[in-house]
Amino acid sequence: MECLAGVEPGAVHGRLGRHRTHRLLRLSFSRLDRTQSGAVGTRRKECTVTSLQEPAVRGLRGGPTEFLVVRLGTGEDFTSRLREEFVASGARAGSIVSAIGSFAEIVYGEGFYHDNGSLDMRQVVRSGQPFETGALSGHLGFTDSGDPISHVHGLFAQPDGRIFGGHVFEAKVLLTIELTLALPSSVAWTMQPHNPEAHVPMSIPRKAFLPCSAS
């Protein structure tokens, strides 16, 4: 396998201001595969999985991939701004590559089990202190109805050094968040109903992203 990569300036999205500086870099990848006859050609895998109940979801390869760099300012809503920038990019799938900064308020989810063994999630609100970002990771895509949606998890540090985290619903920026997103051109994330196996009963309907070809 040989990978060929090149970086070039891309387009600029959104308003440019003190807290809204953006730049796209395009990173192109080519995958060369040898066929049964010995010839070498480029191959792009397609999405063939239709149900998340299957034991595994086949991976997808392809490019080019663009990187969107965004700076969020004091008081901005992290989730809303994240989705706004994703929609403006025109991509069908996005992944958080890196995110550093601080939050003034975080609404996140903690998973827990009921007495009957079913899995559920409770919302927790943290505020009144500066929370430094230890890690943020997640994906962006669309629902079946075409609405943008994100699935983000995070770890955050309190002033006393204790760590908390979980599924991020909302977060308000304290000073700034420096964010980098990867936007693959040939992949689409679509939020679909997720029915886990019977040994993981759920108290509420669950959904999860399914990767598919963007073509």
C-alpha positions as CSV (number, residue, x, y, z in Angstrom):
1,M,0.0,0.0,0.0
2,E,1.2,3.5,-0.9
3,C,-0.2,6.7,0.5
4,L,0.3,10.0,-1.3
5,A,-0.4,13.1,0.7
6,G,-0.4,16.8,-0.2
7,V,-1.4,19.9,1.8
8,E,-2.7,23.0,0.1
9,P,-4.7,26.1,1.3
10,G,-8.5,25.7,1.2
11,A,-11.5,27.9,1.4
12,V,-12.4,30.2,4.3
13,H,-15.8,29.7,5.9
14,G,-17.9,31.8,8.2
15,R,-17.3,35.3,9.6
16,L,-13.8,36.4,10.2
17,G,-13.4,38.3,13.5
18,R,-11.5,38.3,16.7
19,H,-12.9,34.9,17.7
20,R,-13.8,33.6,14.3
21,T,-10.6,32.8,12.4
22,H,-10.9,29.8,10.1
23,R,-8.7,28.1,7.6
24,L,-9.1,24.9,5.7
25,L,-6.3,22.6,4.7
26,R,-6.9,19.8,2.2
27,L,-5.1,16.5,2.8
28,S,-5.5,14.0,-0.1
29,F,-5.0,10.3,0.2
30,S,-4.8,7.6,-2.5
31,R,-4.9,3.9,-1.7
32,L,-3.3,1.6,-4.2
33,D,-4.4,-2.1,-4.1
34,R,-3.2,-5.0,-6.1
35,T,-5.9,-7.0,-7.9
36,Q,-6.0,-10.8,-8.4
37,S,-4.4,-10.4,-11.8
38,G,-1.5,-8.4,-10.4
39,A,-2.6,-5.0,-11.7
40,V,-2.5,-2.1,-9.3
41,G,-5.5,0.2,-9.1
42,T,-7.3,2.6,-6.8
43,R,-10.1,1.1,-4.8
44,R,-12.8,2.9,-2.7
45,K,-14.9,0.9,-0.3
46,E,-18.7,1.4,-0.2
47,C,-21.1,1.2,2.8
48,T,-23.0,-2.1,2.6
49,V,-24.2,-2.3,6.3
50,T,-27.9,-1.4,6.8
51,S,-28.3,-2.4,10.5
52,L,-26.3,-1.6,13.6
53,Q,-27.5,-4.9,15.0
54,E,-24.9,-6.6,13.0
55,P,-21.7,-7.5,15.0
56,A,-19.4,-5.3,13.0
57,V,-19.6,-2.3,10.7
58,R,-17.1,-2.3,7.8
59,G,-14.8,0.6,7.6
60,L,-14.7,3.1,4.7
61,R,-11.6,4.6,3.0
62,G,-11.3,7.6,0.7
63,G,-10.5,11.2,0.4
64,P,-9.7,14.0,0.1
65,T,-10.1,15.2,3.7
66,E,-10.3,18.8,4.7
67,F,-9.4,20.2,8.1
68,L,-11.5,23.0,9.5
69,V,-9.8,25.2,12.3
70,V,-12.1,27.2,14.5
71,R,-11.7,29.5,17.5
72,L,-14.7,29.9,19.9
73,G,-14.9,33.0,22.1
74,T,-16.2,33.7,25.6
75,G,-19.9,32.9,26.2
76,E,-20.4,30.9,23.0
77,D,-22.4,27.7,23.0
78,F,-20.0,24.9,22.0
79,T,-22.6,22.5,20.6
80,S,-24.5,25.1,18.5
81,R,-21.3,26.6,17.1
82,L,-19.9,23.2,16.3
83,R,-22.9,22.3,14.3
84,E,-23.1,25.7,12.5
85,E,-19.5,25.4,11.3
86,F,-20.1,21.8,10.2
87,V,-23.1,22.7,8.1
88,A,-21.3,25.7,6.6
89,S,-18.4,23.4,5.5
90,G,-20.7,21.4,3.2
91,A,-19.3,18.1,4.5
92,R,-21.4,15.1,5.3
93,A,-19.2,13.8,8.1
94,G,-16.9,15.3,10.6
95,S,-14.6,14.2,13.5
96,I,-13.0,16.3,16.3
97,V,-9.3,16.0,15.9
98,S,-8.3,18.3,18.7
99,A,-10.0,20.7,21.1
100,I,-8.4,22.7,24.0
101,G,-9.6,25.5,26.2
102,S,-12.0,26.1,29.1
103,F,-15.8,26.0,29.8
104,A,-17.9,28.0,32.3
105,E,-20.8,25.5,32.3
106,I,-21.2,21.9,31.0
107,V,-24.3,19.8,30.6
108,Y,-23.3,16.2,30.2
109,G,-24.7,12.7,30.5
110,E,-23.7,9.9,32.9
111,G,-24.7,6.3,32.1
112,F,-26.1,4.2,34.9
113,Y,-28.1,1.0,35.6
114,H,-31.6,0.8,37.1
115,D,-32.3,-1.9,39.7
116,N,-33.9,-4.0,36.9
117,G,-30.6,-4.0,35.0
118,S,-31.6,-1.7,32.2
119,L,-29.2,1.0,31.0
120,D,-30.1,4.7,31.2
121,M,-28.5,8.1,31.2
122,R,-28.9,11.1,33.5
123,Q,-28.1,14.7,32.7
124,V,-25.7,16.5,35.0
125,V,-25.0,20.3,35.1
126,R,-21.7,21.7,36.2
127,S,-21.2,25.5,36.6
128,G,-19.7,28.1,38.9
129,Q,-16.1,27.1,38.3
130,P,-13.6,27.1,35.5
131,F,-13.4,23.7,33.8
132,E,-10.3,23.0,31.7
133,T,-10.7,20.7,28.8
134,G,-8.7,17.4,29.2
135,A,-10.1,15.7,26.1
136,L,-12.9,16.1,23.6
137,S,-13.7,13.6,20.9
138,G,-16.7,13.0,18.7
139,H,-18.4,12.9,15.3
140,L,-20.8,15.1,13.3
141,G,-23.4,14.1,10.8
142,F,-27.1,14.4,10.0
143,T,-30.4,12.8,11.0
144,D,-32.6,11.1,8.4
145,S,-34.6,14.4,8.2
146,G,-31.4,16.3,7.3
147,D,-30.8,18.1,10.6
148,P,-27.2,18.4,11.8
149,I,-26.3,16.4,14.9
150,S,-23.2,15.7,17.0
151,H,-22.1,12.9,19.3
152,V,-19.4,14.3,21.6
153,H,-17.7,12.9,24.7
154,G,-15.4,14.9,27.0
155,L,-13.2,14.8,30.1
156,F,-12.8,18.0,32.1
157,A,-10.7,19.1,35.1
158,Q,-12.0,21.0,38.1
159,P,-9.8,23.6,40.0
160,D,-9.0,20.9,42.6
161,G,-7.7,18.5,40.0
162,R,-10.7,16.1,40.0
163,I,-11.8,14.8,36.6
164,F,-15.4,14.3,35.4
165,G,-16.9,13.7,32.0
166,G,-19.4,11.9,29.8
167,H,-21.6,12.6,26.8
168,V,-21.6,16.3,26.1
169,F,-25.1,17.9,25.5
170,E,-24.2,21.6,25.9
171,A,-21.2,23.6,27.1
172,K,-20.6,27.4,27.4
173,V,-17.1,28.6,26.6
174,L,-15.3,30.4,29.4
175,L,-12.3,32.0,27.6
176,T,-11.7,30.2,24.4
177,I,-11.9,26.8,22.7
178,E,-9.4,26.1,19.9
179,L,-11.0,23.4,17.7
180,T,-9.9,21.3,14.7
181,L,-12.3,19.2,12.7
182,A,-11.5,16.6,10.0
183,L,-14.0,16.5,7.2
184,P,-13.8,13.5,4.9
185,S,-15.3,14.1,1.5
186,S,-16.3,10.5,0.7
187,V,-18.0,9.5,3.9
188,A,-21.4,10.5,5.5
189,W,-22.4,9.9,9.1
190,T,-26.2,9.3,9.5
191,M,-27.9,8.9,12.9
192,Q,-29.9,5.7,12.9
193,P,-31.9,3.8,15.6
194,H,-29.5,1.6,17.6
195,N,-30.9,-1.6,19.1
196,P,-28.2,-3.3,21.1
197,E,-28.1,-7.0,21.8
198,A,-30.6,-8.4,24.3
199,H,-28.1,-8.6,27.1
200,V,-27.9,-4.8,27.2
201,P,-31.6,-3.7,27.9
202,M,-32.2,0.0,27.4
203,S,-34.7,2.2,29.3
204,I,-35.0,4.7,26.5
205,P,-34.7,4.4,22.6
206,R,-31.1,4.8,21.5
207,K,-29.5,6.1,18.3
208,A,-26.0,5.9,16.9
209,F,-24.1,7.0,13.8
210,L,-23.8,4.7,10.8
211,P,-21.0,5.4,8.3
212,C,-22.0,5.3,4.6
213,S,-20.6,6.5,1.3
214,A,-21.3,10.2,0.7
215,S,-21.8,9.6,-3.0
